[in-house]
Amino acid sequence: MKDSLKGRRLHALAEDAREGGDFLKALEYVDRATFAYQKDSDIVGLSEVQSSRQSIFKHLYRKTGDLAFLILEKHSAIAAVEIAEQSGIKEALAIPYHNLGKYYFEAKEYINASKYFKKAIENLETYPNNRHSRSSVIADIRGHQYAAEYHAGDKTALNRALDALKELKNSQEDSTYNKNAWVSGAHIRIFQMIARDNLALARKHFGEATTIIGLDKRQILRKRQLEKLNQPIY
């Protein structure tokens, strides 16, 4: 597999801009990274940067409520999967699968969301040399899968989601930013799962997410997500 250093550098800048809330700058970097990856024949990077584009549109949809951004999110996610599929590089599919699952979750298509989260996990476990095949990443995706299963009607998925959160907390992850984003995100998902079913546990997870986000000032998007939650339990 070819690796575009320029593409990775621009891709990282896009991620930083998005997480800082500068979505226009993030899109500019994504476009530049797209060109760099294509020029250097880095198909894995080319597919994954479309997932980054999708994530920008996801946050724009959450910010504005404009369905046009949800449509753009959907087609960016599909493009990432199709580019990875046509490359013939099987391990390129994990992150695009994961992010297509995120789109379906955002669109409340929970059965499809669960399907693609599961496909992402299976891919990461099948190809352990993938740089994303870390226990922290797999635990994070498991949490997404079980949240989707719960929303699809399987209430037993709550226990699996709690186990995945424990697994995530105990996993090794070099990036404290990622770890805090993923753990706080897991707490938020569990809060949203059970806010009407288990008031005491919902309060606990909302509080834990609030603490993590409050202590890590880099969690700008998580803070916005938390502030927008309709949580009449307090």
C-alpha positions as CSV (number, residue, x, y, z in Angstrom):
1,M,0.0,0.0,0.0
2,K,1.2,3.5,-0.8
3,D,1.3,6.2,1.9
4,S,1.0,9.9,1.0
5,L,2.9,11.9,3.6
6,K,1.5,15.1,2.2
7,G,-2.0,13.7,2.2
8,R,-1.7,12.5,5.9
9,R,-0.4,16.0,6.9
10,L,-3.3,17.8,5.3
11,H,-5.7,15.2,6.6
12,A,-4.5,15.8,10.2
13,L,-4.9,19.5,9.7
14,A,-8.5,18.9,8.5
15,E,-9.2,16.8,11.6
16,D,-7.8,19.5,13.9
17,A,-9.8,22.2,12.2
18,R,-13.0,20.2,12.5
19,E,-12.5,19.4,16.1
20,G,-11.8,23.1,16.7
21,G,-15.2,23.9,15.1
22,D,-13.8,25.6,12.0
23,F,-15.8,23.6,9.4
24,L,-14.9,25.7,6.4
25,K,-11.2,25.4,7.0
26,A,-11.7,21.7,7.6
27,L,-13.4,21.2,4.3
28,E,-10.6,23.1,2.5
29,Y,-8.0,20.8,4.0
30,V,-10.1,17.7,3.1
31,D,-10.2,18.9,-0.5
32,R,-6.4,19.4,-0.5
33,A,-5.8,16.0,1.1
34,T,-8.1,14.4,-1.5
35,F,-5.9,15.7,-4.3
36,A,-2.7,14.7,-2.5
37,Y,-3.9,11.2,-1.8
38,Q,-5.0,10.7,-5.4
39,K,-1.8,12.0,-6.8
40,D,0.3,9.7,-4.6
41,S,-2.1,6.7,-5.3
42,D,-2.8,6.4,-1.6
43,I,-6.3,4.8,-1.9
44,V,-6.6,4.0,1.8
45,G,-6.1,7.7,2.6
46,L,-8.3,8.8,-0.2
47,S,-11.2,6.7,1.2
48,E,-10.6,7.7,4.8
49,V,-10.5,11.4,4.0
50,Q,-14.0,11.1,2.6
51,S,-15.1,9.8,6.0
52,S,-13.5,13.0,7.4
53,R,-15.6,15.0,5.0
54,Q,-18.7,13.1,6.2
55,S,-17.9,14.0,9.8
56,I,-17.8,17.7,8.9
57,F,-21.2,17.5,7.3
58,K,-22.5,15.5,10.4
59,H,-21.5,18.3,12.7
60,L,-22.9,21.0,10.3
61,Y,-26.2,19.1,10.3
62,R,-26.2,18.9,14.1
63,K,-25.4,22.6,14.3
64,T,-27.9,23.9,11.7
65,G,-30.6,21.1,11.4
66,D,-30.4,21.6,7.6
67,L,-31.2,18.3,5.9
68,A,-29.0,19.2,3.0
69,F,-26.0,18.5,5.3
70,L,-27.4,15.1,6.3
71,I,-27.7,14.3,2.6
72,L,-24.1,15.4,2.0
73,E,-23.0,13.3,5.0
74,K,-24.7,10.2,3.5
75,H,-23.1,10.5,0.1
76,S,-19.6,11.2,1.6
77,A,-20.0,8.1,3.7
78,I,-21.0,6.0,0.7
79,A,-18.2,7.5,-1.4
80,A,-15.7,6.4,1.2
81,V,-16.9,2.8,1.2
82,E,-17.0,2.6,-2.6
83,I,-13.5,4.0,-3.0
84,A,-12.2,1.5,-0.5
85,E,-14.1,-1.4,-2.2
86,Q,-12.8,-0.6,-5.6
87,S,-9.2,-0.5,-4.3
88,G,-9.3,-4.2,-3.5
89,I,-7.4,-3.4,-0.2
90,K,-9.6,-5.2,2.3
91,E,-8.3,-3.4,5.4
92,A,-9.2,-0.1,3.8
93,L,-12.8,-0.8,4.6
94,A,-12.9,-0.6,8.4
95,I,-13.1,3.2,8.9
96,P,-15.5,3.8,6.0
97,Y,-17.7,1.0,7.3
98,H,-17.6,2.6,10.8
99,N,-18.5,6.0,9.5
100,L,-21.3,4.7,7.3
101,G,-22.7,3.2,10.4
102,K,-22.4,6.6,12.1
103,Y,-24.5,8.2,9.2
104,Y,-27.2,5.6,9.6
105,F,-27.2,6.2,13.4
106,E,-27.6,9.9,12.8
107,A,-30.4,9.2,10.4
108,K,-32.1,6.9,13.0
109,E,-31.7,3.9,10.7
110,Y,-30.5,1.8,13.6
111,I,-30.6,-1.7,12.0
112,N,-28.3,-0.5,9.1
113,A,-26.1,1.3,11.6
114,S,-25.6,-1.8,13.7
115,K,-24.8,-3.8,10.5
116,Y,-22.0,-1.5,9.4
117,F,-20.5,-1.1,12.9
118,K,-20.3,-4.9,13.1
119,K,-18.7,-5.0,9.6
120,A,-16.1,-2.5,10.8
121,I,-15.3,-4.5,13.9
122,E,-15.0,-7.8,11.9
123,N,-12.6,-6.0,9.4
124,L,-10.4,-4.7,12.2
125,E,-10.2,-8.1,13.8
126,T,-9.5,-9.8,10.5
127,Y,-6.7,-7.5,9.7
128,P,-4.8,-6.8,13.0
129,N,-1.9,-5.0,11.2
130,N,-4.3,-2.2,10.3
131,R,-3.1,1.0,12.2
132,H,-6.7,1.3,13.4
133,S,-6.9,-2.2,14.8
134,R,-6.3,-1.1,18.4
135,S,-8.4,-2.3,21.3
136,S,-9.5,1.3,22.0
137,V,-10.9,1.7,18.5
138,I,-12.6,-1.7,18.6
139,A,-14.2,-1.0,22.0
140,D,-15.4,2.4,20.8
141,I,-17.1,0.9,17.7
142,R,-18.6,-1.9,19.8
143,G,-20.2,0.9,21.9
144,H,-21.7,2.4,18.8
145,Q,-23.0,-1.0,17.6
146,Y,-24.7,-1.8,20.9
147,A,-26.3,1.7,21.1
148,A,-27.8,1.1,17.6
149,E,-29.1,-2.3,18.7
150,Y,-30.7,-0.8,21.8
151,H,-32.4,1.9,19.7
152,A,-33.6,-0.8,17.3
153,G,-35.4,-2.5,20.2
154,D,-33.0,-4.8,21.8
155,K,-32.9,-3.7,25.4
156,T,-30.4,-6.3,26.3
157,A,-27.8,-4.3,24.4
158,L,-27.5,-1.9,27.4
159,N,-25.4,-4.4,29.3
160,R,-23.2,-5.0,26.2
161,A,-22.8,-1.2,25.9
162,L,-21.8,-0.9,29.5
163,D,-19.2,-3.7,29.0
164,A,-17.9,-2.0,25.9
165,L,-17.5,1.3,27.9
166,K,-15.5,-0.6,30.6
167,E,-13.4,-2.2,27.9
168,L,-12.8,1.3,26.3
169,K,-11.8,2.8,29.7
170,N,-9.3,0.0,30.3
171,S,-7.8,0.1,26.8
172,Q,-4.5,1.7,25.9
173,E,-4.7,4.8,23.6
174,D,-1.8,7.1,23.0
175,S,-4.0,10.1,22.2
176,T,-5.6,11.5,25.4
177,Y,-7.8,13.6,23.1
178,N,-9.2,10.5,21.4
179,K,-9.7,8.6,24.6
180,N,-11.6,11.5,26.2
181,A,-13.7,12.0,23.1
182,W,-14.6,8.4,22.8
183,V,-15.3,7.8,26.5
184,S,-17.4,10.9,26.9
185,G,-19.2,10.0,23.7
186,A,-19.9,6.5,25.1
187,H,-21.4,8.1,28.2
188,I,-23.6,10.4,26.1
189,R,-24.8,7.5,24.0
190,I,-25.8,5.5,27.1
191,F,-27.5,8.6,28.6
192,Q,-29.5,8.9,25.3
193,M,-30.4,5.2,25.4
194,I,-31.8,5.2,28.9
195,A,-33.0,8.7,29.7
196,R,-36.6,7.5,29.7
197,D,-36.0,4.0,31.1
198,N,-33.5,4.4,33.9
199,L,-33.3,7.9,35.4
200,A,-30.7,7.2,38.0
201,L,-28.3,5.6,35.6
202,A,-28.9,8.2,33.0
203,R,-28.0,10.9,35.4
204,K,-24.8,9.1,36.3
205,H,-23.6,8.9,32.7
206,F,-24.6,12.4,31.9
207,G,-22.6,13.6,34.9
208,E,-19.5,11.5,33.9
209,A,-19.6,12.9,30.4
210,T,-19.9,16.4,31.8
211,T,-16.8,15.9,34.0
212,I,-14.6,14.5,31.2
213,I,-15.6,17.3,28.8
214,G,-15.2,20.0,31.5
215,L,-11.6,18.8,32.3
216,D,-10.5,18.6,28.7
217,K,-10.9,22.0,27.1
218,R,-10.0,20.5,23.7
219,Q,-13.4,18.8,23.6
220,I,-15.1,21.7,21.8
221,L,-17.5,19.5,19.7
222,R,-18.4,17.2,22.6
223,K,-19.2,20.3,24.7
224,R,-21.5,21.6,22.0
225,Q,-23.2,18.2,21.8
226,L,-23.7,18.1,25.5
227,E,-25.2,21.6,25.6
228,K,-27.7,20.7,22.9
229,L,-28.9,17.6,24.7
230,N,-32.5,17.8,25.9
231,Q,-32.0,16.5,29.4
232,P,-34.9,17.4,31.7
233,I,-33.6,15.0,34.3
234,Y,-31.8,17.7,36.2
